């Protein structure tokens, strides 16, 4: 599984900019509004300069009409400023939220493509932190970044020309401080970015730890281990605190260095400007306007510096977003893959070898088996032998290391994953129900199914009777992961999903393991009905459930140790016979 490398800001922005494309009109008008607000600020010192100049040179120029006109123009400008600011604060933020929505969509879509192996190695809590806090910061970045840089750019450029017009030497002296300040601040900016990235990683780990503890709260309480969970949380929480403290130290240093340089720039303007004033190299109106523009320029630089924190948060969010999208799925459709149309349901394993990674030991070694159309195959054997692994390889949840698996004579690598999995129905050992109603969980087997079809699937799975007794019948909310239902009820609903799907190939991975005797009897009858004319592979713990299988394979760590019918295997007095005898005792 290939993962993303750390990228520089330029590369990250290149990845991010396409998300502006659908909103280019909004962004353009947003920047136009930003320009309007900037113009309103730039005009005020010019008004003050005019009034001061008139007061010094000829006070009679300051008539009531002139003063009121200046005031009226400025009020109009402030109204325009308020309207422009409203657009920026509302529509601009909505644009950022829409971009966040698009990014979240792309991330979720990509996560759906990733293989089992990725989720085997990644905590869900760390993924969730990228969906929430990371992308929220990207929203703020998407909106404010163009605005802040655009406004600061206008103010710095326009201020430079206006100040140069008033006094070139003083302007050059003031602007000479900016490059020195930029070099000093660059050091702390890099440290801020790294510490923010570490804080995000730690937050993801902390979220994963919280999720793990809360999902396992019943186990925690049953062992009275609340104290242990508190200690585990304390360790993660304090680690997050330490990293955040380091981040804020760099942030404080960054801000303090900026304030020092800001003070230097301001005192340079005030003191040297005062000397120029006494030397008659600048007049009083220009000196007042110069101080106002200098204050405005320094305020813009301060805002830009303050924005650096948000900028770094946004860049960190984009980086972590890109890391997910850069993960290559281990299993994907090959070029020119065809849609699989299962007509017979024949399955063949030809010298299939499997290991989870190149460095791990083999789980399956040169497995060969042929399952005929409509045949009922059972896999039994000790834990860790590879029974469930065999089942996971047929729908390509994992990729085989060597050999081939064919369905109706077609290599499963030559067909699309969607068509392959649409033809296979799976009832897994670990039952998972989605948060929602009973109906929604059954309908998941075939979205858009009618009420009659859903009821028929429930009846075949032996679930209709208990569902009708629930408070709201098929509309009963099952709770998160089906917490409001018993293990047997959840299992029968998951089996009903497969009945509704009605596939050509069935994989039953200990499908009746969570059922009581009565439920097992009902479901077993239903499974026998469903298995007729369909290829069925059953992983069995209860050996009585597979006595009537057409063929039973005993799978051990050394491969397929025995094969045959129940009668043939018990007559051999081998592994299966010992297991069956042990089970009956």
Buried (B, 14 or more C-beta within 10 A) or exposed (E): EEEBEEBEEEBBEEBBEEBBEEBEEBBEBBBEBBBBBBBBBBBBBEBBBBBBBBEEEEEEEBEEEEEEEBEEEBEEBEEBBEEBBEBBEEBBBBBBBBBBEBBBEBBEEBBEBBBBBBEEEBBEBBBBBBBEBBBBBBBBBBBBBBBBBBBBEBBBEBBBEBBBEBBEEBBEBBBEBBEEBEEBBEEBBEBBBBBBBBBBBBBBBBBBBBBBBEBEEEEBEEEEBEEEBEEBBEEBBEBBEEBBEBBBBBBEBBBEBBEEBBEBBBEBBEEBBEEBBEEEBBBBBBBBBBBBBBEBBBBBBBEBBBBBBBBBBBBBBBBBBBBBBBBEBBBBBEEEBEEBEBEBBBBBBBEBBBBBEEEEEBBBBBBEBEBBBBBBBBBBBEEEBBBBBBBBBBBBBBBBBBBBBBBBEBEBBBBBBEBBBBBBBBBBBEBEBEEBBBBBBBBBBBEEBEEEBBBBBBBBBBBBEBBEEBEEBBEBBBEEBBEBBBBBBBBBBBBBBBBBBBBBBBBBBBBBBBBEEEBBEBBBEBBEEBBEEBBBBBBBBBBBBBBEBBBBBBBBBEBBBBBBBBEEBBEEEBBBBEBBEEEEE
